[in-house]
Amino acid sequence: KDLSKMPGTASSNFNEGESYQIIKDKSAETITVLDYINGFGTRYQYPDTLGKNGWKILDGTDTIASYTCQKALLKFRGRTYTAWFTTDIPVSDGPWKFSGLPGLILKIEDADKLFSFNLIGLTQPKTPLSIQISRADYLKCTRAEFKNQLKKRATGMQINFSDGNLELAEMSGKYDPLLMELE
């Protein structure tokens, strides 16, 4: 049912933004990905490995947030990424599933410029921050099973609230996700 022509309708497109949380275990060289589909309903948890093998450090430097950065290249799950990392911060980590360079990754983007992560600020807290994530409500699955569920999700929801009545409707159309991981 299409509610878009009714006064009081709001729509939410499920292509907007990302919802994942990534927990990195450096000693085990693994990560746990927590994610959900359609903004409500089942939450998923799957294990993965850190994307650190195969980096090629290249010539070239850039300055990002006042840090001198070096260029590196990685082919990871069907996409080629260019990263800029700084050895001034000797932490072998970066955004999303990226790590394994001899410094912190401050910027990374794929060759098609569809996906990018850019450092916009960095603050060192005076005391360690406690982060607690409850994994109890998540359905354990594999990365492949999560990807299959992701492809089945709807394109979005329409919500109409008028005259004291609430109506929900799934938006029509086929959901064709633009995935970071092609393999």
DRENPAZA-588539 format. One line per field, with one value per residue: x negated, y, z of N, C-alpha, C in turn; residue number from 1. Coordinates in Angstrom, 1 decimal. Example, Ala and Ser with C-alpha at 12.3 -4.5 7.8 and 13.67 -1.06 7.14 Angstrom:
<pts>
n_east	[-13.2|-12.8]
n_north	[-5.7|-2.2]
n_up	[7.8|7.1]
ca_east	[-12.3|-13.7]
ca_north	[-4.5|-1.1]
ca_up	[7.8|7.1]
c_east	[-13.2|-12.9]
c_north	[-3.3|0.0]
c_up	[7.8|7.9]
num	[1|2]
</pts>
This chain:
<pts>
n_east	[-0.9|-0.6|-1.3|-2.1|-0.8|1.0|1.9|-0.4|-2.2|-5.3|-8.4|-11.0|-14.0|-15.8|-18.3|-19.7|-22.6|-24.6|-24.6|-26.2|-28.3|-31.6|-33.7|-37.0|-39.4|-42.5|-44.5|-43.6|-43.3|-40.9|-37.5|-34.3|-31.2|-28.4|-25.2|-22.1|-19.0|-16.8|-16.3|-14.9|-13.8|-15.4|-18.7|-22.0|-25.0|-28.3|-31.4|-34.6|-37.6|-40.5|-41.1|-44.0|-46.0|-48.1|-48.7|-50.1|-52.7|-53.1|-54.9|-54.5|-53.0|-50.8|-49.1|-47.0|-44.7|-46.8|-48.7|-51.5|-51.1|-51.4|-51.1|-49.1|-48.0|-45.4|-43.8|-40.7|-38.3|-37.0|-37.2|-39.4|-41.4|-42.7|-44.8|-45.7|-48.1|-49.5|-52.6|-53.2|-51.2|-51.5|-49.7|-48.4|-45.9|-42.5|-39.6|-36.5|-36.9|-39.6|-43.1|-46.5|-48.6|-51.7|-50.9|-48.3|-45.4|-44.2|-42.7|-40.8|-39.7|-37.7|-38.6|-36.6|-35.4|-33.2|-33.0|-34.2|-36.4|-37.2|-39.3|-38.2|-38.7|-40.6|-40.9|-42.5|-41.3|-41.3|-41.0|-40.6|-37.9|-34.9|-33.4|-30.5|-29.0|-26.2|-25.9|-23.9|-21.4|-21.7|-21.6|-23.6|-25.5|-27.0|-29.2|-28.4|-25.8|-24.6|-24.9|-23.2|-20.7|-20.6|-20.3|-17.6|-16.1|-13.7|-12.8|-12.2|-10.2|-6.9|-5.2|-2.2|-0.4|2.5|5.6|5.6|5.0|2.6|0.7|-1.4|-3.5|-5.2|-7.6|-7.3|-9.1|-12.3|-15.0|-18.2|-21.2|-24.2|-27.1|-30.0|-31.6|-32.3|-33.0]
n_north	[-1.2|2.2|5.0|7.5|9.8|10.5|12.9|13.7|11.6|10.1|9.0|6.5|5.7|2.7|2.7|4.7|5.7|3.8|1.0|-0.6|-2.0|-2.5|-4.7|-5.0|-7.5|-7.4|-9.2|-11.7|-11.3|-10.9|-9.8|-8.8|-8.3|-6.4|-5.9|-4.8|-5.3|-3.4|-1.6|-2.3|-5.2|-8.3|-8.6|-9.0|-10.9|-11.5|-13.3|-12.1|-11.6|-9.5|-7.0|-6.9|-8.0|-8.0|-5.3|-2.7|-0.5|2.7|5.2|8.6|11.3|13.0|15.6|15.2|16.4|17.8|15.9|14.1|11.9|8.7|6.9|4.0|0.9|-1.4|-4.5|-5.6|-7.8|-7.6|-4.9|-2.1|-0.2|3.0|4.1|6.5|6.8|7.5|7.4|8.8|8.4|5.6|3.3|0.4|0.5|1.3|2.7|0.9|-2.3|-2.1|-2.4|-3.0|-1.5|0.3|2.4|4.7|4.7|7.4|8.3|6.7|5.3|3.8|2.7|3.5|5.6|5.3|4.6|6.0|7.0|9.4|11.1|13.5|14.7|14.3|13.2|12.8|11.1|12.1|10.1|6.6|5.5|3.7|1.3|-0.4|-3.1|-5.0|-8.2|-10.1|-10.0|-10.6|-12.5|-15.1|-15.6|-16.3|-14.3|-14.5|-15.5|-13.2|-11.4|-12.5|-12.2|-9.4|-8.7|-9.4|-7.5|-4.9|-1.9|0.3|2.1|3.4|5.7|6.7|9.0|10.1|11.6|10.3|7.7|5.1|4.1|1.7|1.0|-0.9|0.3|0.2|-1.6|-2.9|-3.7|-2.9|-3.4|-1.5|-2.7|-2.8|-4.9|-7.1|-9.7]
n_up	[0.0|-0.9|0.9|0.4|-0.7|1.2|3.7|6.4|6.2|6.6|5.3|5.2|3.9|3.5|2.5|3.6|5.4|7.7|9.9|11.4|14.1|15.1|16.7|17.5|18.0|18.7|19.6|18.9|16.2|15.0|14.3|15.5|14.0|14.5|13.6|12.1|10.3|8.4|10.4|12.6|14.4|13.8|15.1|14.1|14.5|13.5|13.0|11.8|9.9|10.4|7.9|6.9|5.5|2.6|2.0|0.2|0.4|-0.9|-2.8|-2.0|-0.3|2.0|3.8|6.5|8.7|10.0|10.2|8.8|6.2|4.7|1.7|0.8|-0.6|-1.0|-1.9|-1.3|-0.7|-3.3|-3.9|-4.6|-2.5|-1.5|0.9|3.5|5.9|9.1|10.7|12.8|14.7|16.2|15.9|14.8|13.1|11.9|10.3|10.0|8.8|8.4|9.0|10.0|8.9|9.5|11.2|12.1|10.1|8.5|6.4|3.9|0.8|-1.7|-5.1|-6.9|-5.7|-4.1|-1.5|1.5|4.2|6.4|8.6|10.8|13.2|16.2|19.5|22.6|25.3|28.8|30.7|30.4|28.3|29.0|27.2|26.6|25.1|24.6|23.6|23.7|22.6|19.9|16.9|16.0|13.2|9.9|7.8|5.2|5.5|6.7|4.6|2.7|4.0|4.1|1.5|1.1|2.4|2.7|0.7|2.2|4.7|5.1|7.1|8.4|10.2|11.2|12.2|14.6|14.0|13.2|10.5|8.9|6.2|3.8|1.6|-1.9|-4.5|-5.5|-3.5|-3.9|-2.8|-2.3|-1.8|0.3|0.4|-2.1|-2.6]
ca_east	[0.0|-1.4|-0.8|-2.8|0.1|1.8|1.3|-0.9|-3.1|-6.8|-9.1|-12.4|-14.7|-16.7|-19.6|-20.4|-23.5|-25.1|-24.2|-27.1|-29.3|-32.7|-34.6|-38.2|-40.2|-43.8|-45.3|-43.1|-43.3|-39.5|-36.5|-32.9|-30.4|-27.1|-24.4|-20.7|-18.4|-15.5|-16.2|-14.2|-13.7|-16.6|-20.0|-22.9|-26.4|-29.1|-32.8|-35.3|-39.0|-40.9|-41.6|-45.3|-47.0|-48.2|-48.9|-51.3|-53.0|-53.5|-55.5|-53.5|-52.6|-49.8|-48.8|-45.6|-44.5|-48.1|-49.6|-52.1|-50.6|-52.0|-50.0|-49.1|-47.0|-44.9|-42.7|-40.0|-36.9|-36.5|-37.4|-40.7|-41.3|-43.8|-44.7|-46.7|-48.3|-50.6|-53.4|-53.2|-50.4|-51.9|-48.6|-48.1|-44.4|-41.9|-38.2|-35.8|-37.7|-40.9|-44.2|-47.7|-49.7|-52.6|-50.4|-46.9|-44.8|-43.4|-41.8|-40.8|-38.6|-37.8|-39.0|-35.4|-35.0|-31.9|-33.1|-35.4|-36.5|-38.1|-39.5|-37.9|-39.2|-41.2|-41.0|-42.9|-40.6|-42.2|-40.8|-40.0|-36.4|-34.4|-32.4|-29.8|-28.0|-25.6|-25.7|-23.0|-20.2|-22.1|-21.5|-24.9|-25.5|-28.2|-29.2|-27.6|-24.4|-24.2|-24.8|-22.0|-19.6|-20.7|-19.7|-16.2|-15.4|-12.8|-13.4|-11.9|-8.9|-6.1|-4.5|-1.2|0.3|3.6|6.9|5.4|4.7|1.2|0.6|-2.7|-3.5|-6.5|-7.8|-7.4|-10.3|-13.3|-16.2|-19.5|-22.2|-25.5|-27.9|-31.4|-32.3|-31.7|-33.3]
ca_north	[0.0|3.4|6.0|8.8|10.9|10.9|13.9|13.1|10.5|10.2|7.8|6.3|4.8|1.9|2.9|5.8|5.5|2.5|0.7|-1.6|-1.8|-3.4|-4.9|-5.6|-8.2|-7.4|-10.4|-12.9|-10.9|-11.1|-8.8|-9.2|-7.3|-6.3|-5.1|-5.1|-5.0|-2.6|-0.7|-3.0|-6.7|-9.2|-8.1|-10.1|-10.9|-12.5|-13.1|-11.8|-11.4|-8.1|-6.8|-6.3|-8.7|-7.5|-3.8|-2.3|0.9|3.4|6.5|9.7|11.8|14.0|16.0|15.1|16.9|18.2|14.7|13.7|10.6|7.9|6.2|2.5|0.3|-2.7|-5.1|-6.3|-8.3|-7.1|-3.5|-1.6|0.9|3.8|4.6|7.4|6.5|8.2|6.7|9.7|7.7|4.2|2.4|-0.3|0.4|2.3|2.6|-0.2|-3.5|-1.9|-2.3|-3.7|-0.6|0.7|3.7|4.9|5.1|8.7|8.4|5.6|5.3|2.8|3.3|4.1|6.7|5.1|4.5|6.7|7.3|10.6|11.6|14.9|15.2|13.3|13.7|11.8|11.4|12.1|8.8|5.6|5.4|2.4|1.0|-1.7|-3.5|-6.3|-9.1|-11.1|-9.9|-10.8|-13.8|-15.4|-16.1|-16.1|-13.1|-14.9|-15.5|-11.9|-10.7|-13.0|-11.5|-8.0|-8.6|-9.6|-6.5|-4.0|-0.7|1.3|2.1|4.7|5.8|7.7|9.3|11.1|11.4|9.3|6.3|4.9|3.1|1.4|0.3|-1.1|1.0|-0.7|-1.6|-3.9|-3.2|-3.4|-2.8|-1.1|-3.3|-2.5|-6.2|-7.7|-11.1]
ca_up	[0.0|-1.0|1.8|0.1|-1.1|2.3|4.6|7.6|5.9|6.6|4.7|5.6|2.9|4.2|1.9|4.3|6.5|8.1|11.3|12.0|15.1|14.9|17.8|17.1|19.0|18.1|20.0|18.1|14.8|14.6|14.6|15.6|13.4|15.0|12.6|12.0|9.0|8.4|11.6|13.8|14.1|14.1|15.1|13.7|14.9|12.8|13.1|10.6|10.1|10.1|6.6|7.0|4.6|1.2|1.9|-0.6|0.7|-2.1|-2.7|-2.0|1.1|2.1|5.1|6.9|10.1|10.4|10.3|7.5|5.9|3.6|0.8|0.7|-1.5|-0.6|-2.6|-0.2|-1.0|-4.5|-4.2|-4.3|-1.6|-1.3|2.3|3.9|7.3|9.7|11.7|14.0|15.6|15.9|16.2|13.5|13.1|11.0|10.3|9.5|9.0|8.0|9.9|9.5|8.5|10.6|11.7|12.1|8.8|8.7|5.2|3.0|-0.1|-2.8|-6.4|-7.5|-4.8|-3.6|0.0|2.0|5.6|6.5|9.9|10.9|14.5|17.1|20.8|23.5|26.6|30.0|31.3|29.4|28.2|29.1|26.2|26.8|24.1|24.9|22.4|24.1|21.7|18.5|16.3|15.5|11.8|9.2|7.0|4.0|5.9|6.9|3.3|2.1|4.7|3.7|0.1|1.2|3.1|2.0|0.3|3.2|5.3|5.2|8.4|8.4|11.5|11.0|12.8|15.7|13.5|12.7|9.5|8.4|4.9|3.2|0.3|-3.0|-5.2|-5.2|-2.8|-4.6|-2.0|-2.8|-0.8|0.3|0.1|-3.3|-2.5]
c_east	[-0.9|-0.7|-1.3|-1.9|1.0|1.1|0.8|-1.8|-4.5|-7.4|-10.5|-12.9|-15.8|-18.1|-20.4|-21.3|-23.8|-24.7|-25.1|-27.9|-30.4|-33.5|-35.8|-39.0|-41.6|-44.6|-44.9|-43.1|-41.9|-38.7|-35.2|-32.1|-29.0|-26.3|-22.9|-20.2|-17.0|-15.3|-15.5|-14.2|-15.0|-17.9|-21.0|-24.3|-27.2|-30.6|-33.4|-36.8|-39.4|-41.5|-43.0|-46.3|-47.0|-48.4|-50.2|-51.6|-53.6|-54.2|-54.3|-53.2|-51.5|-49.7|-47.3|-45.5|-45.9|-49.1|-50.2|-51.7|-51.3|-50.9|-50.2|-47.9|-46.6|-43.7|-42.0|-38.6|-36.3|-36.6|-38.9|-40.6|-42.7|-43.7|-45.9|-46.9|-49.5|-51.3|-53.6|-52.2|-50.6|-50.9|-48.2|-46.6|-43.8|-40.4|-37.7|-36.6|-39.1|-41.9|-45.4|-48.8|-50.5|-52.2|-48.9|-46.4|-43.9|-42.4|-41.9|-39.5|-38.8|-38.1|-37.8|-34.8|-33.6|-31.9|-34.4|-35.3|-37.5|-38.1|-39.1|-38.3|-39.7|-41.4|-41.5|-42.2|-41.6|-42.1|-40.3|-38.5|-36.0|-33.3|-31.8|-28.8|-27.5|-25.3|-24.6|-21.8|-20.5|-22.1|-22.9|-24.7|-26.9|-28.1|-28.3|-26.1|-23.8|-24.0|-23.5|-20.7|-19.5|-20.0|-18.2|-15.4|-14.6|-13.5|-13.2|-10.6|-8.3|-5.3|-3.5|-0.5|1.3|4.9|6.7|5.1|3.2|1.2|-0.9|-2.6|-4.9|-6.5|-7.9|-8.7|-11.2|-14.5|-17.4|-20.7|-23.5|-26.4|-29.3|-32.2|-31.6|-32.0|-32.9]
c_north	[1.2|4.5|7.4|10.0|11.3|11.9|13.2|11.9|10.9|8.9|7.7|5.3|4.1|2.0|4.0|5.3|4.0|2.3|-0.2|-1.1|-2.8|-3.5|-5.6|-6.2|-8.3|-8.7|-11.6|-12.6|-11.2|-9.9|-9.5|-8.0|-7.5|-5.4|-5.6|-4.8|-4.4|-1.8|-1.2|-4.5|-7.3|-8.4|-9.2|-9.8|-11.9|-12.2|-12.8|-11.7|-10.0|-8.0|-6.1|-6.9|-8.1|-6.0|-3.6|-0.8|1.5|4.7|7.6|10.0|12.8|14.4|16.0|15.4|17.2|17.1|14.4|12.2|10.0|7.2|4.7|2.1|-1.1|-3.2|-5.9|-6.6|-7.7|-5.7|-3.1|-0.3|1.6|4.4|5.6|7.2|7.3|7.4|7.6|9.2|6.2|3.2|1.8|-0.6|1.4|2.1|1.3|-1.5|-3.4|-1.8|-2.9|-2.8|-0.2|2.1|3.7|5.4|6.3|8.9|7.2|5.6|4.3|3.5|4.0|5.3|6.6|5.1|5.2|6.9|8.4|11.0|13.1|15.5|14.0|13.9|12.5|12.1|11.3|10.8|7.8|5.6|4.0|2.3|-0.4|-2.0|-4.9|-7.1|-10.1|-11.1|-10.1|-12.2|-14.0|-16.0|-15.9|-14.8|-13.4|-14.9|-14.1|-11.2|-11.2|-12.3|-10.0|-7.8|-8.8|-8.5|-5.6|-2.7|0.4|1.2|3.5|4.6|7.0|7.8|10.4|10.7|10.3|7.9|6.3|3.8|2.9|0.6|0.2|-0.4|0.0|-0.6|-2.6|-3.2|-3.8|-2.7|-2.6|-1.6|-3.0|-3.8|-6.9|-9.2|-11.7]
c_up	[0.0|-0.2|1.4|-0.2|0.1|3.2|5.8|7.4|5.9|6.0|5.1|4.6|3.7|3.6|2.7|5.4|6.7|9.6|12.0|13.2|14.9|16.2|17.4|18.2|18.4|18.4|19.2|16.6|14.2|14.9|14.8|15.0|14.0|14.1|12.7|10.6|9.2|9.7|12.8|13.4|14.5|14.0|14.8|14.2|14.1|13.0|11.8|10.9|9.8|8.7|6.5|6.0|3.2|1.0|1.0|-0.3|-0.5|-1.8|-2.7|-0.5|0.9|3.5|5.4|8.4|10.7|10.6|8.9|7.3|4.7|2.9|0.8|-0.1|-1.0|-1.5|-1.6|-0.6|-2.2|-4.8|-3.9|-3.6|-1.5|0.1|2.5|5.4|7.8|10.8|12.9|15.1|15.4|16.4|14.8|13.4|12.1|11.1|9.7|9.8|8.6|9.1|9.3|8.9|9.7|11.2|11.5|10.7|9.1|7.5|4.4|2.1|-1.2|-4.1|-7.1|-6.8|-4.3|-2.0|0.5|3.5|5.7|8.0|9.9|12.3|15.3|18.4|21.7|24.9|27.7|30.7|30.3|29.5|28.3|28.1|26.5|25.8|24.5|23.6|22.6|23.1|20.2|18.1|15.6|14.1|11.2|8.4|5.8|4.3|6.1|5.5|2.6|2.7|4.3|2.4|0.1|1.8|2.1|1.6|1.4|3.8|5.2|6.5|8.2|9.7|11.2|11.6|13.9|15.3|13.0|11.7|9.1|7.1|4.4|1.9|-0.8|-3.7|-4.7|-4.5|-3.5|-3.8|-2.7|-1.7|-0.9|-0.1|-1.1|-3.3|-1.2]
num	[1|2|3|4|5|6|7|8|9|10|11|12|13|14|15|16|17|18|19|20|21|22|23|24|25|26|27|28|29|30|31|32|33|34|35|36|37|38|39|40|41|42|43|44|45|46|47|48|49|50|51|52|53|54|55|56|57|58|59|60|61|62|63|64|65|66|67|68|69|70|71|72|73|74|75|76|77|78|79|80|81|82|83|84|85|86|87|88|89|90|91|92|93|94|95|96|97|98|99|100|101|102|103|104|105|106|107|108|109|110|111|112|113|114|115|116|117|118|119|120|121|122|123|124|125|126|127|128|129|130|131|132|133|134|135|136|137|138|139|140|141|142|143|144|145|146|147|148|149|150|151|152|153|154|155|156|157|158|159|160|161|162|163|164|165|166|167|168|169|170|171|172|173|174|175|176|177|178|179|180|181|182|183]
</pts>
